[in-house]
Amino acid sequence: MSPFVSAAVAAVDPYVDELVAIRRDLHAHPELAWAEDRTTALVAKRLEDAGVRLQMLPKSGLIAEVGRGEGPTVALRADLDALAVEDFTDDPWVSTVPGVAHACGHDVHTAALLGAGLALGALDARTPIPGRVRLLFQPAEEVMPGGALELISTGALDGVGHVFGLHCDPGLDVGVVGLREGPLTGAADSLHVRLTGRGGHTSRPHLTEDLTYALGKLVTELPAALSRRLDPRAGVSLVWGLVRSGSAKNVIPSSGEAAGTVRMLDAVAWVDAEDLVRELIAQIIAPYGVAGEIEYVRGVPPVVNEPHATHLLATAVERVLGEEGHVYTPQSLGGEDFAWYLESVPGAMGRLGTRTPGGPTYDLHQGNLRVDEGAVAVGAKVLAAAAMQALAPGNALVTEL
């Protein structure tokens, strides 16, 4: 193992208790996308106290950099925002913000990246590291098309050779990281359809534009039609999360709406998805005389892990957790704006296990999500090791994925 990799891993240990406390503080004070002001200030103060150089971003979030010597630059990324979900846990650090919770594990991501930055800063103060490590504390991952684009526009990837990230996976035990080369997530877009028409009494539907019926046809037929118009290998999935119309059982309403996400495994199909969705919606609602207003937001392409970067990350995981520490993980339909970084720079994302061995399996984006806090130290060590593996790989080998 490169001495820089082993030193980076060991440098995390003095900060573990502090990082867990910070994760709990972040969990108790979650903030939604583009409003992560307290979170940004907390991270900034701790890094400033450690002498790390900072660049504050215009809205929220920050970029920090460790290392001053000549050599390549590697970036590590964490996302800061929480979700509009009620926290149903009863932990002492339960969310203090009604209707907002870290239900996707971004508090873990933030604490882990902070730990990696503090460890690498301490290491660099003793022995200059062979290059620079840029820490991307990114806002607004949970909205489309994601805060990654703003960081990229500010030059966050300028001069960067590789970029790495981790995402919590409550289906994997703590001490395990899921990895794969190639596509890791799916493309994800958001769809919101508003229908309007002439309402009336349910006894006289022929004198109305029966909007609720039209909405029902749209909700059931659009997913089916998409599955027949796109290559099945694209893995398209349209799922509605909101369907709403009317307020009384004997009134045909004059407006209604449906909203959901359009996801697919294939980046090529993603290019044509919006035009096809618009075409199909127009065809489905036409017989009922209603008008449709369509809001289609292109979200994110798939996260595609570059092979060499994946092997660098796998090597780092192996050095922290042993050969059994990294496992193969399948592609999912979840969206992640980390994908935008990989459009410009080779990199890789791993799935960080957060389940207590033998404990219950939770799901992301649910208010009962609990994580094994051992994942904070694991994440910090893996990120620090990945940075040093990319900057000073030595002669380390990695098991084939």
C-alpha positions in Angstrom: 0.0 0.0 0.0 1.2 3.5 -0.8 2.3 5.1 2.5 0.1 8.1 1.7 -3.0 5.8 1.5 -2.3 4.1 4.9 -1.5 7.5 6.5 -4.7 9.0 5.2 -6.8 6.1 6.6 -5.1 6.4 10.0 -5.5 10.2 10.1 -9.3 9.8 10.3 -9.2 8.0 13.6 -8.8 11.1 15.9 -11.9 12.7 14.4 -14.4 9.8 14.6 -16.2 10.8 17.7 -16.4 14.4 16.5 -17.7 13.3 13.1 -20.5 11.3 14.7 -21.5 14.2 16.8 -21.5 16.5 13.7 -23.6 13.9 11.9 -26.2 14.0 14.7 -26.2 17.8 14.7 -26.8 17.8 11.0 -29.6 15.3 11.3 -31.3 17.3 14.0 -31.1 20.5 11.8 -31.9 19.4 8.2 -32.2 22.0 5.5 -33.9 21.7 2.1 -32.2 22.3 -1.3 -30.6 25.7 -1.8 -31.2 26.6 1.8 -28.4 24.7 3.4 -27.1 27.8 5.2 -26.6 26.4 8.7 -25.1 23.2 7.3 -22.7 25.2 5.1 -21.7 27.5 8.0 -21.0 24.5 10.3 -18.8 22.8 7.7 -17.0 26.1 6.8 -16.2 26.9 10.4 -14.7 23.5 11.1 -12.6 23.6 8.0 -11.4 27.1 8.6 -10.4 26.2 12.2 -8.3 23.5 10.6 -6.7 25.9 8.2 -8.3 24.6 5.1 -8.8 27.0 2.1 -12.4 27.7 1.3 -14.5 29.1 -1.5 -18.1 29.9 -0.5 -20.7 29.3 -3.2 -23.3 32.0 -4.2 -26.3 30.3 -2.7 -25.2 27.6 -0.3 -22.5 25.0 -0.2 -18.7 25.4 -0.5 -15.6 24.2 -2.2 -12.5 23.5 -0.1 -9.0 22.4 -1.1 -6.3 20.5 0.7 -2.7 20.4 -0.5 -0.4 23.0 -2.0 2.2 21.0 -3.9 2.6 20.3 -7.6 0.7 17.3 -8.9 -2.7 16.2 -10.0 -6.0 17.2 -8.4 -8.7 14.8 -7.3 -12.2 15.8 -6.1 -14.4 14.3 -3.4 -18.1 15.2 -3.3 -20.9 15.1 -0.6 -24.4 16.5 -0.9 -25.9 18.7 1.9 -29.7 18.8 1.4 -32.5 17.0 3.2 -35.9 16.0 2.1 -39.4 17.3 2.7 -40.2 14.2 4.8 -41.3 13.9 8.4 -38.8 12.2 10.7 -40.5 9.4 12.5 -37.5 8.1 14.5 -37.3 8.7 18.2 -33.5 9.1 18.4 -32.2 12.0 20.6 -31.0 13.7 17.4 -34.4 13.4 15.7 -35.1 16.3 13.3 -36.2 19.5 15.0 -37.6 20.9 11.7 -41.2 19.8 11.1 -41.6 18.1 7.8 -37.9 18.0 6.9 -35.5 15.1 7.5 -32.2 13.6 6.3 -34.1 10.6 4.9 -31.4 10.0 2.2 -28.3 10.0 4.4 -26.8 13.2 3.2 -25.9 14.0 6.8 -23.7 10.9 6.7 -22.2 12.0 3.3 -21.4 15.5 4.7 -19.8 14.3 7.9 -17.8 11.7 6.0 -16.4 14.2 3.5 -15.6 16.6 6.4 -13.7 13.8 8.1 -11.8 13.0 5.0 -10.9 16.7 4.6 -9.7 17.1 8.2 -7.7 14.0 8.0 -6.0 14.9 4.7 -5.4 18.4 6.0 -3.7 17.1 9.1 -1.6 14.7 6.9 -0.6 17.5 4.5 0.6 19.6 7.5 3.0 16.8 8.5 4.0 15.6 5.0 2.8 17.5 1.9 0.5 15.2 -0.1 1.5 14.6 -3.8 -1.2 16.9 -5.3 -4.4 18.5 -4.3 -7.7 17.3 -3.0 -10.8 19.4 -3.7 -13.8 18.9 -1.4 -17.1 19.6 -3.0 -19.9 20.3 -0.4 -22.7 20.4 -2.9 -26.2 21.8 -2.3 -29.5 20.7 -3.9 -29.0 17.1 -5.0 -32.6 16.3 -4.3 -34.0 18.7 -6.9 -33.7 18.4 -10.7 -31.4 18.9 -12.5 -29.4 19.2 -9.3 -26.8 21.5 -7.7 -23.9 19.7 -9.3 -24.4 21.9 -12.4 -23.9 25.0 -10.4 -20.6 23.7 -8.9 -19.4 22.8 -12.4 -20.2 26.3 -13.6 -18.1 27.8 -10.9 -15.1 25.8 -12.0 -15.3 23.0 -9.4 -13.8 20.5 -11.8 -11.1 22.7 -13.3 -7.9 20.7 -13.4 -9.5 17.7 -11.7 -8.3 14.3 -12.9 -10.8 12.1 -11.0 -13.9 12.6 -8.8 -15.2 10.2 -6.2 -18.4 10.0 -4.1 -20.3 7.7 -1.8 -24.0 7.3 -1.3 -25.7 5.6 1.7 -27.2 2.2 1.0 -29.4 0.8 3.8 -29.5 -2.5 2.1 -25.8 -3.2 2.7 -24.2 -3.8 6.1 -21.9 -1.2 7.5 -18.4 -2.1 6.6 -19.3 -2.9 3.0 -19.2 -0.7 -0.1 -21.1 -1.7 -3.3 -19.3 -1.0 -6.5 -19.6 -1.7 -10.2 -18.1 -0.4 -13.4 -20.4 1.3 -15.9 -23.9 2.5 -15.2 -24.7 2.6 -11.5 -28.0 4.6 -11.5 -30.6 5.5 -14.0 -31.6 8.7 -15.8 -34.4 10.5 -13.9 -36.8 13.3 -15.0 -39.8 14.8 -13.3 -43.2 15.1 -14.9 -46.2 17.2 -13.8 -49.4 17.3 -15.9 -52.3 19.7 -15.2 -55.6 19.0 -16.9 -58.4 21.5 -17.2 -61.9 21.2 -18.6 -65.6 22.0 -18.2 -66.8 20.5 -14.9 -70.4 19.8 -13.9 -72.7 17.4 -12.1 -71.8 13.7 -12.1 -75.4 12.9 -13.3 -74.6 14.7 -16.6 -71.0 13.7 -17.7 -72.0 14.1 -21.3 -72.4 17.9 -20.7 -68.8 18.1 -19.3 -65.3 17.3 -20.2 -65.1 14.5 -17.6 -61.7 15.5 -16.3 -61.3 12.8 -13.5 -62.0 10.1 -16.1 -59.4 11.6 -18.4 -56.9 11.9 -15.6 -57.5 8.2 -14.8 -56.9 7.2 -18.4 -53.7 9.3 -18.4 -52.4 7.8 -15.2 -52.9 4.2 -16.3 -52.2 4.4 -20.1 -49.1 6.6 -20.2 -46.8 4.2 -18.4 -48.1 1.3 -20.6 -47.7 3.3 -23.8 -44.1 4.3 -22.9 -43.3 0.6 -22.4 -44.4 -0.1 -25.9 -42.7 2.9 -27.6 -39.3 2.6 -26.0 -36.9 -0.3 -26.3 -37.6 -2.7 -23.4 -33.8 -2.8 -22.8 -34.0 0.9 -21.8 -35.7 -0.1 -18.6 -38.2 2.8 -18.7 -40.3 3.3 -15.6 -43.0 6.0 -15.1 -44.3 6.1 -11.6 -46.8 8.6 -10.3 -46.3 10.0 -6.8 -49.2 12.5 -6.8 -52.7 12.2 -8.4 -55.4 14.7 -7.4 -58.7 16.0 -8.7 -62.0 17.0 -7.2 -63.4 17.6 -3.7 -66.9 16.1 -3.7 -68.2 12.7 -4.9 -71.0 14.2 -7.1 -69.0 17.0 -8.7 -67.0 16.6 -11.9 -64.1 19.0 -11.3 -62.7 21.5 -13.7 -59.0 20.8 -12.9 -56.8 18.0 -11.8 -53.1 17.0 -11.8 -50.7 14.1 -11.8 -47.0 14.2 -11.0 -44.3 11.6 -11.0 -40.9 10.6 -12.3 -39.7 9.1 -15.6 -36.7 6.9 -15.1 -34.7 4.7 -17.4 -31.5 2.7 -17.4 -30.4 3.8 -20.9 -28.8 7.2 -21.6 -29.7 7.0 -25.3 -33.4 6.5 -24.7 -33.2 9.4 -22.2 -32.5 11.8 -25.0 -35.8 11.1 -26.7 -38.0 10.6 -23.7 -39.4 14.1 -23.3 -40.7 14.4 -26.8 -42.3 11.0 -26.7 -44.0 11.7 -23.3 -45.5 14.9 -24.6 -46.7 13.2 -27.8 -48.4 10.4 -25.9 -50.1 12.7 -23.3 -51.6 14.7 -26.2 -52.9 11.5 -27.8 -54.3 10.0 -24.5 -56.3 13.1 -23.4 -57.5 14.2 -26.9 -60.8 12.1 -26.9 -62.0 13.7 -23.7 -61.7 17.4 -24.8 -59.6 18.4 -21.8 -56.6 20.7 -22.0 -53.2 19.6 -20.7 -50.4 21.7 -19.4 -47.2 19.6 -19.2 -44.1 20.5 -17.1 -41.3 18.1 -18.0 -38.0 18.7 -16.3 -35.0 16.9 -17.6 -33.2 15.7 -14.4 -30.0 13.7 -14.5 -28.4 11.2 -16.8 -27.2 7.8 -15.4 -24.1 7.7 -13.1 -21.6 5.8 -15.2 -18.5 4.7 -13.3 -15.4 4.9 -15.4 -13.5 1.6 -15.2 -10.1 2.9 -14.0 -11.7 5.2 -11.4 -13.8 2.3 -10.2 -10.7 0.2 -9.7 -9.0 3.1 -7.8 -12.1 3.3 -5.5 -12.2 -0.4 -5.1 -8.6 -0.5 -4.1 -9.3 2.2 -1.5 -12.2 0.2 -0.2 -10.1 -2.9 0.0 -7.3 -1.1 1.9 -9.9 0.2 4.4 -12.2 -2.8 4.8 -10.3 -5.8 3.3 -11.2 -7.8 0.2 -14.6 -8.7 1.6 -15.3 -5.0 2.0 -16.3 -4.4 -1.6 -19.2 -6.2 -3.3 -20.8 -6.1 -6.7 -23.9 -3.9 -6.8 -26.5 -3.8 -9.5 -27.7 -0.7 -11.5 -30.7 1.0 -10.0 -33.3 3.4 -11.3 -32.5 5.9 -8.7 -31.3 9.3 -9.9 -28.1 11.0 -8.7 -26.7 14.3 -10.0 -23.2 13.0 -9.4 -23.7 11.9 -12.9 -23.1 15.5 -14.2 -19.5 15.4 -12.8 -18.9 12.2 -14.7 -20.0 13.9 -17.9 -16.7 15.9 -17.7 -14.3 14.0 -15.5 -13.6 10.3 -15.0 -14.8 9.1 -11.6 -16.8 6.6 -9.6 -19.4 6.4 -6.9 -19.8 3.6 -4.4 -22.7 2.5 -2.2 -21.9 2.9 1.4 -23.4 0.3 3.7 -25.4 1.7 6.6 -27.3 -1.3 7.9 -26.4 -2.7 11.3 -25.5 -6.3 10.8 -28.5 -8.4 11.8 -30.7 -5.3 12.1 -33.6 -4.1 10.1 -33.4 -2.9 6.5 -34.7 0.6 5.9 -35.4 2.4 2.7 -34.2 5.7 1.5 -36.6 8.7 1.3 -38.6 7.3 4.2 -39.0 9.1 7.6 -38.0 6.0 9.6 -34.5 5.8 8.0 -31.8 4.9 10.6 -28.2 4.4 9.8 -25.4 2.6 11.7 -23.2 5.5 12.6 -20.1 3.4 12.0 -20.7 4.3 8.4 -19.4 7.8 9.1 -15.9 6.6 9.9 -16.0 4.1 7.0 -17.0 6.8 4.6 -14.4 9.2 5.7 -11.6 6.6 5.5 -12.7 5.4 2.0 -12.9 8.9 0.6 -9.5 9.8 2.1 -8.0 6.6 0.8 -9.6 7.0 -2.7 -8.0 10.5 -3.0 -4.6 9.2 -2.0 -5.0 6.2 -4.2 -5.6 8.4 -7.2 -2.7 10.8 -6.3 -0.2 8.3 -5.1 -1.3 4.8 -6.2 2.0 3.0 -5.4 1.9 -0.6 -6.5 -1.5 -1.5 -4.9 -3.6 -4.2 -6.7 -7.3 -4.6 -6.6 -9.5 -7.7 -6.9 -11.5 -7.8 -10.1 -15.1 -6.7 -9.6 
